Amino acid sequence: MPAYLWSGVLNSMGSVSEKGSVLVIGGGVGGIQAALDLAESGYRAYLVDSAPAIGGIMAGLDKTFPTNDCSMCILSPKLVEADQHPNIEIIAYADVEKIEGKPGDFKVTCRRKARYVDTETCTGCGACAEACVLADRIPDLFNSGLSNRSAVYVPFAQAVPRLALIDTGACLHFTKGKCKSPCVEACQQGSIDFEQKDKTDTFNVGAVVVATGSEPYDISRLTSYHPEHPNVISSMEVERIMCASGPSGGRILRPSDGKPASRIAFIQCAGSRDEKHNPYCSSVCCTYTVKEATVIKEHDPDIDCHIFHIDMRTFGKGFEQFKDRARDEYGVRFTRFKVPALEVAGPDALRIEYQKPDGSRETEEFDLAVLSVGLTATGNKALQSAGVQMDEYGFVRTDSTSPMDTSKPGIFVLGAAGGPKDIPETVAQASGAAARCGSILSGARGTDVEEKEYPPEIELDGSEPRVGVFVCSCGKNIGGVVDVPSVVEYASTLPGVVHSEGNIYTCSGESCDRIKEAIGKHDLNRVVVAACTPRTHDPLFRETIREAGLNRYLFDLANIRDQCSWVHSGEPEKATAKSKDLVRMSVARARLLQPLPSLPVSVTPSALVLGAGPAGIASALELGRAGFKTYLVDKEDRVGGNVLNVPAGAAEGELKDLTDWLESSVAELEKMEAVEVLTGARLAGLEGYIGNFKATLDVGGKARTVDAGAVIVATGGVEHKPDSYLYGSSDLVITQGDLQEKLAKGLEAKSVVMIQCVESREPDRPYCSRVCCVSALNNAVAIKDRSPDTDVFILYRDVVSYGFYEDLYRRAREAGVLFVRFDADSKPEVSESGDVINVKVKTPQLPVDLDISADLLVLSTPVVAAEDNVRIAEMLKVPVDEYGFFLEAHVKLRPVDFATAGIFLAGMCHFPKLVEEAISQGCAAAGRAATILSKESVTGEGAVAVVDDHFCRGCGVCEDVCEFSAIAVGEGESGNLVATVNQALCVGCGTCAVSCWSNAITMENFTDRQVEAMIDAVR
């Protein structure tokens, strides 16, 4: 039974929940996000990971594409947040051994592996590791074995939980039965316990989320590439080599002799798209290789980076442009050639013979060969014994219309555990899995949670500023350029500073604890952190000082990473001087900071979903199942979006599953009391703020007002209608969408030609539209299935059949579909002659041009943003990108959030995506909305505008310029016109303050005095 059917059965029974807690298996970024969303939605989350610390693969990455953000810099706040959340219990270094029961009542057996260190007393100080007789002699797996550690160790600097453990396979006490055990003497807490044993725990949960991720393919199996050679490394190894906190401090060195590498070959599809290894495409390899090459070029522009590939599958949002920048701005070389083998040219060199685009042969030597390996399944016996089915590759089997549902009701899956996925898809599915849990556990929400308690706020009472300054070296991300010790010493000399210190990673849990300790020890009443961007780290540090008793607004962050070490990486002395300037400015401002109240804002427990395509339907279903009143609005007279364009006669395979899902979903929506479907309706206006939006709808020409605590935008996308290749002037030229109608009616053609990337991946639309190749392959296979004698040609630049759609590409080739490649600067030429279309294509695959006569020419055109997006964006005060798609808050960690609180996005209005991905995002948006709707109130912004009535002239300029309708002019107590600020609406942007002619408006937490103090500090 498809997952969506049993889901409907469960929900027709009402709430089946008994336990208001959820087990999350896997502590990577997906598992962490799922746990956080569950905890914020009123459930207790048990986050279990077999590794000694959470973080997963992302913790070992250097940067993340396409923004090249420091991976740990954006992950670490999530680690700390999960560690500090009262409703998340992290159970690291443990294995789930058995899952029994049913939805709402699962019994879980978990084995906590012995660390041989007392977790109650260990502080993670590292003294034991320094004292170990095997210090720096055991390969460090976190650094892919490129450096060494001790037999007793903390997994990595920012580890959560920050606890040591003993490697029993290396420790002499266990391997030899004897050791002087200096670690015992070095540990002042007495935490070393050689007698510790594994422990078995059992606990009950209402649902299970599988977030076990995947593993990089083992390069030792790729014998033709000589993995035994020290300079043949995996993509994970190069991540650690590149990393500023890695074994070589970010210097790109050859493992063979430690000398700088000057020529690096990246070999794509190493073990992927290969019947001898993994036949599927791992989806992430092409773009992570582009990232690795660009980061290396940033380290040293003279290093030659050469990427050998089959197809370049850079299909995500901004990925194609990212690849183009690597080629055009960084000088990364791309050669389309599948490298079959490497030759060893010496102890420090490797050789590749390859074919150039003109057909000639070339031989090059390289210092490093990086094998871009794909992702493999991890496997889990406990899941299989619980009834969770796996696919032929070992991943958790899912249905395309229920991408987070497993074969076992009540157990859900996310991310790479269900197949290869990038971080944004993983994070989105994490929120979606949380929503799926909420849909069956709504009756138990809030039954197993506790409120976080804060100490009373420390009263300033006019006392002199006592500022603490904490300077982060970020491993060597900052410290590799900036002289951090001198900045720390300089900070101690600044007026008002009573304590300054440096930290390796200030955003780690250990360092946050040090900040809290310093606040108490030194009676600090203001805190300055010099580290990364406030965009990702402000919430973390504000929460940290609040936990120590300080008001959240007694904090300032000096961004010495983005503004110093990154932009002045070649000028360390000037970068250090500028860092001191920024710290001096922050301290000057911090001394004038005052506590601000954060007012609670009540929440209306209902949601507004704009758009009733697959993403919008998925959102409405999850919210309705969870018991939240939901308004599902669509401008058309029927729900279904682009699925309605699938003709009944064309619905086969996954298309049939999709149309069945739509029929089932519509039927469920009609029965749901919590969901009201409004068709033929448009958004006419929106006002309000998180928890309290008021929307005006135009429903069939009549105005209607609805209240909502959260808004989800799922307005979809449309198929582009091209101006090229005779489209619109010849009946023989159609799009892939048109082809489905012809297939439904019965296609009679002896020859069909499809042209990919029509008016996409070009300057006007440089993005890859993601869905076009899969659509073409599906239609091509459908033609060959119905008429094997019909010739089908697909003219392409790259075949983007990522993930398991590689099987579809293989099926097409086996069915006889002919693939002809062309270059971007040599597009096919098309002419019409009678009742045929003549297609002439110049291909590097043949020495002469290929002439094809076609009865039908099918154009694969991109998905473009709906025209209504800009209008909706203006009403919602949310951004769109240069192509009209809605712009998310953060490409990796907040893929379905807007920067505007309380508004979320899903589906093709965000960027082109397949239906299963749109459904995932729809569920994700519902999960994120539930973190608001499940609360009685949310905390509002304290840094808002304040009007001084004595100076206000009531001119109304502030009201005109406010984008958020947060300020309005009306009659004051004295009868004069004055401006009044709605603090719940105000976001603290300051537009009103700078526009005020009479200087009557002050921005709290950014006053004139504070700004002037910063300016004076650098004069």
Secondary structure, DSSP 8 states (H G I E B T S, - for coil): --HHHHHHHHHHT-------EEEEE--SHHHHHHHHHHHHTT-EEEEEESSSSS-TGGGG-SEETTTTEEHHHHHHHHHHHHHH-TTEEEEESEEEEEEEEETTEEEEEEEE---SB-TTT-----HHHHH-TTTT-EE-GGGTTSSEE-SEE-SSTT-SS---EE-TTT-HHHHTS----HHHHH-TT--B-TT---EEEEEEESEEEE---EEE--GGG-GGG-TTSTTEEEHHHHHHHHSTTSTTTT--B-TTTS-B--EEEEEEEESBS-TTSB-S--SSHHHHHHHHHHHHHHH-TTSEEEEEESS----STTHHHHHHHHHHTS--EEEE------EEEETTEEEEEEE-TTS-EEEEEESEEEEEE-EEE---HHHHHTT--B-TTSSB--BTTBTTB-SSTTEEE-GGGGS---HHHHHHHHHHHHHHHHHH-GGGTTSS------------TT----EEEEEE-TTTTTTTTS-HHHHHHHHTTSTTEEEEEEES-TTSHHHHHHHHHHHHHTT-SEEEEEES-HHHHHHHHHHHHHHTT--TTSEEEEETIIIIIITTTT-HHHHHHHHHHHHHHHHHHHTT-------EEE---EEEEE--SHHHHHHHHHHHHTT-EEEEEESSSSS-GGGGGS-GGG--THHHHHHHHHHHHHHHHHH-SSEEEEESEEEEEEEEETTEEEEEEEETTEEEEEEESEEEE---EEE---SSTTBTTBTTEEEHHHHHHHHHH----SEEEEE-STT-SBTTB-S--SSHHHHHHHHHHHHHHH-TTSEEEEEES-----GGGHHHHHHHHHHT-EEEE--TTS--EEEEETTEEEEEE--TTSSS-EEEEESEEEE---EEE-THHHHHHHHHT--B-TTS-B--SBTTTBTTB-SSTTEEE-GGGTS---HHHHHHHHHHHHHHHHHHHTSSEEE--SS-EEE-TTT-----HHHHH-TT--EEEEE-TTSSEEEEE-TTT-----HHHHH-TT--EEETTS-HHHHHHHHHHT-
